[in-house]
Amino acid sequence: MTNIPEPNYYSSAVIRARLEKRLGAAQSIEDYVGDNYAKDVTECFNILDIDYPVTAAGILGRALENCTKEYCERKISNKRKLSVNTASWPISNIRRVLVEGNQKDRLSFLNQQEVTKNGHKLKLKKKYITDAVYTYLIDIKNLRNDAFHGCDDEKYLEWESRSYILIELGMNCLVSLVKEMNDI
């Protein structure tokens, strides 16, 4: 009996091909996401190809964190988009505290959850990221924090097994966020 290797459904080439099919053959993922995120996309795929999926997912997490900061700044253009603003802050203060704050608060806010910043509550009138996208992005954030700031071997192995799918989902989220920002 011969050992036939199983195809790697999560290699960068396979993930790249699926994403580029979505984007159309005329543009690479790096070109599509632009200079702000292209370096992280390339680094993520390169690290994935040398079989360090947790590190690759962490690199993608960095790109997603920066992208959600930019997305938040662009989407929150006026105070009428909020249903709760207990501080009656101007929009510039709201953007500043969200961009300078942590990723979980920013994602929660974009998912229409009430967040408290500097003792004041903020909430959007509508969701800008779905519950599914929120879950993927929180998982990537948690993977990044656990893997890069220390976790036990069991947790690392769990992240390793989940990182392949999180990379593909995260790349799709990155592309979607960039597309929406380009449409604003």
Secondary structure by P-SEA (a helix, b strand, c coil): cccccccccccaaaaaaaaaaaaccccccccccccccaaaaaaaaaaaaacaaaaaaaaaaaaaaaaaaaaaaaaaccccccccccccccaaaaaaaaaaccaaaaaaaaaccccccccbbbbbccccccaaaaaaaaaaaaaaaaaaacccaaaaaaaaaaaaaaaaaaaaaaaaaaaaaaac
